[in-house]
């Protein structure tokens, strides 16, 4: 990165332009939907580009980008996929999460959950859970459902597969960090996967049937559907129970 083309254009695309491209492409590779991608200048190619016009830039994952560079994915196909990104058809982009084979530690704000298979449950439905490996030596399995204030799903994890919903305003994946925003500087979910076995939910503002669970770097607060506060947790350790936070009937 950092090198310039013959028109003096740097590889660094301005952040607002990147967000426009991510949103238009549904936050994943336009060909296969993989949520780990690169920004690809296709019209014109980077060598010929005089500006970072978002209309000429698309998202391709490493595999599809390699196929394109190798001549096995045609420019014509890239154009067609850019017009009809698969994430918009499927409704989400995806990639695999890996929490490793050791008992995971889940951190919600300043609170830690260890050996708590169901971390959050609402009305009998697990909203964040970690299942033991299917057999020894295979990874623990995380599943989750995240909804916003309007009751709309913003992301889901299905047995270690991340699904980021394309209707979000922004989903940004940087290394092991995932951030979902509903507007500039308004974060709904910020997750950090810390190798080998830590899931850190740095920020979350999730809702389920009117209940609100809001966690920042300082504390975790849970609110009843009428808006009054149920409890606040700070520096708590939830360890060895079947359930962590349970609300609803
Ligand atoms: Zn791809």
Boltz pocket constraint, residues with backbone or C-beta under 6 A from the ligand:
constraints:
  - pocket:
      binder: B
      contacts: [[A, 29], [A, 30], [A, 31], [A, 32], [A, 33], [A, 34], [A, 60], [A, 61], [A, 62], [A, 63], [A, 64], [A, 65]]
      max_distance: 6.0
